[in-house]
Amino acid sequence: MDNDIDTSYVTISVEQRNGKKMKTFVYGIDIKFDLKKILSHLKNTLNCSGTIKKDEKYGEIMIFTGNNKKAIYDFLVKEEISSIDNIVLKGL
C-alpha cells in the first residue's frame, strides 16, 4: 500500500461546526472490526447521532454529533479495539 496514513493508529478528532455545535471524527480502526456495530453501540450509549462516511485518504470515518472524544477513547481502550499508545487525540 502506498497510503500516507499510518493505519496502526486510531485518531479521534473534534471540530467545531458552528456556534457551540461540535462533531467528533474517528478513523483508523482496523478493518477486522465491524464499524456498523461499533457505531450503533456508541450512538445508543452516548445518546447522539452518527454515521459512517468513506474517504479516499482516511478510509471509513465514523462521525458523531457533539464532543464525545473522552467517551469514545474510554470505549476503544475498554473493549480492546485499540491500545492506549495507538490512539491519537486531536482538537478541543
HELIX and SHEET records of a PDB file:
HELIX    1   1 LEU A   35  LEU A   46  1                                  12    
HELIX    2   2 LYS A   69  LYS A   78  1                                  10    
HELIX    3   3 ILE A   84  ASN A   86  5                                   3    
SHEET    1   A 5 GLY A  50  ASP A  55  0                                        
SHEET    2   A 5 GLY A  59  THR A  65 -1                                        
SHEET    3   A 5 MET A  22  TYR A  27 -1                                        
SHEET    4   A 5 VAL A  10  GLN A  16 -1                                        
SHEET    5   A 5 ILE A  87  GLY A  91  1                                        
END                                                                             
